[in-house]
Amino acid sequence: MRSATECWGYPAVAGITFLIAPILENVPTEEVDYVKKGTGAIVCAIMEANGYEKTGVKKAVPPFPYRVFSRGEVYK
């Protein structure tokens, strides 16, 4: 998450998209949005615990391996 933010300027969640994609394949369709929101909340908590702050800017998350998240928060 830190590399996605500092090196590439992507939203922090871009750093774990490849980990979340396989998990979402096993989640019932009606639950996917809750898992994605929960993932975003966990990413936020981790980033803020490590001294990052929200910028209020949302950017597109690159599709790796495919588009899991459309947009995510950028931290500074």
ZIMOSUL-V246164 format. One record per residue. N is the residue number from 1. RES is the residue in one letter. SS is DSSP state (hx for helix, st for strand, lp for the rest). PSI is psi in degrees with one decimal (* if undefined). D_LAST is the distance of its C-alpha to the last C-alpha in Angstrom with 1 decimal. Layout:
n->(N:N)
res->(RES:RES)
ss->(SS:SS)
psi->(PSI:PSI)
d_last->(D_LAST:D_LAST)
//
This chain:
n->(1:2:3:4:5:6:7:8:9:10:11:12:13:14:15:16:17:18:19:20:21:22:23:24:25:26:27:28:29:30:31:32:33:34:35:36:37:38:39:40:41:42:43:44:45:46:47:48:49:50:51:52:53:54:55:56:57:58:59:60:61:62:63:64:65:66:67:68:69:70:71:72:73:74:75:76)
res->(M:R:S:A:T:E:C:W:G:Y:P:A:V:A:G:I:T:F:L:I:A:P:I:L:E:N:V:P:T:E:E:V:D:Y:V:K:K:G:T:G:A:I:V:C:A:I:M:E:A:N:G:Y:E:K:T:G:V:K:K:A:V:P:P:F:P:Y:R:V:F:S:R:G:E:V:Y:K)
ss->(lp:hx:hx:hx:hx:hx:lp:lp:lp:lp:lp:hx:hx:hx:hx:hx:hx:hx:hx:hx:hx:hx:hx:hx:lp:lp:lp:lp:hx:hx:hx:hx:hx:hx:hx:hx:hx:hx:hx:hx:hx:hx:hx:hx:hx:hx:hx:hx:hx:lp:lp:lp:lp:st:st:st:st:st:st:st:lp:lp:lp:lp:lp:lp:lp:lp:lp:lp:st:st:st:st:st:lp)
psi->(-39.5:-40.9:-42.9:-37.3:-51.9:-42.0:-41.4:-11.4:18.9:164.0:149.5:-36.2:-20.1:-25.2:-15.6:9.9:-40.2:-20.9:-33.9:-34.1:-49.2:-30.6:-41.8:-23.2:-25.2:4.7:134.4:144.8:-41.6:-10.8:-11.3:-45.6:-37.0:-40.4:-41.7:-40.3:-41.5:-39.8:-42.9:-39.4:-39.0:-42.7:-43.9:-47.4:-41.7:-45.7:-44.6:-33.7:-22.3:18.0:4.6:155.3:147.3:143.3:-13.3:4.4:132.0:134.5:158.8:141.6:128.5:147.9:95.3:112.9:-17.4:170.9:109.5:-48.2:135.7:-44.9:157.1:162.9:140.7:135.0:156.1:*)
d_last->(11.9:9.9:11.9:11.5:7.7:8.1:11.7:12.4:9.6:11.0:10.2:10.1:13.7:14.9:15.0:17.7:19.6:22.4:23.0:23.0:25.3:28.4:28.0:28.0:31.3:33.0:31.7:34.1:33.2:33.1:30.6:28.0:25.9:25.8:24.7:21.9:20.7:21.2:19.1:16.2:16.7:16.9:13.7:11.9:13.9:13.2:9.4:9.8:12.7:10.9:8.8:5.5:5.4:6.6:6.5:10.1:10.2:12.4:13.3:16.4:16.4:18.8:22.2:22.6:25.4:25.7:23.6:22.8:19.8:19.9:16.5:13.3:10.1:7.0:3.8:0.0)
//
